[in-house]
Amino acid sequence: MAQTNAGVLRQQRLRLGMTLEDVVAKCAEEGVKVHNSQLSRIERGKAQPRPRLRAGLARVLGLDVLAFDTQESGGES
């Protein structure tokens, strides 16, 4: 199975030793609001982040924003 943006997010968050709450707090510092339940849904592939959140998550997690463009085809929005 291809690596999805959800998998990339979760793996990087865990690699950095961050909790969902840590990421939410860092996003808030970046001026991007996200709730931990929304972040969890994004990590599980149940939701897609909007462009501003996508950029904020990339900065917080040290990822290339293009990592979010690797999506499974046929997924529900």
N, C-alpha and C positions, 0 to 999 in steps of 0.2 A: 504494500500500500504506500502511496506517495506521502511524503511529509507535508502536513497541512500547516497553515499559519497557526492554528490552534496548538499543534504539537510543538512548533518552534517557540511560541510564547511560554508555554508551561515548562518546557525543558530549560530554557534560558532562565526563567524565574527561579527554578529549583537549583540550577547550576550556581546562581548568584546567592543562594540561601535566603531568598526573599519569600515572605508570605504574601497572600493576596492583599492583606491590609498594608503591607510595606509598599507594594506597587501603587495602591490607591493613594497613599500619602505622598509618594514621590510624584505621581501624576498631578496631585493638587498643587504641589510646589511648582510644577511646570505650568500651572494655570489651566489644567485639563481635568474636568470633573468626571469621575467614574465611580460607580458603586461596586463593592466587592462581588455582589451577585451578578452584575453585568460582566465583570471581568471573568468570573467563573464560567459564565455562558460562552464568552468569546473563546476561552481556553478549551472548552469542550466542543467547540465547533457549532454551537447552537445559535450563535449571533456573530455578525461581522462588525468590526469597529468602523466608525465613520472616519473620514480622512484626518480630522484633527486629533481624535483619540489614537488613531493608528500612528501618527507622527509622534505623539506624546509617549506612547508605549515603546516605540522604537528607541527614543532618547533614553527613557528610564531604564530599559533593559539592555541598552547597548547593541541593538540590532539595526540592520539595514532596513529601512522602510520597505524595500522591495521584498523582504522576507514575507510580508503580509500578502503579497500578490500570488503566492503559491497556494492556490485553493483547490480543493477537491471539486471535480465537476459533478453536477447533479445535486449539490447540497441545497438544502432549503434556506431561504433568507428569512 
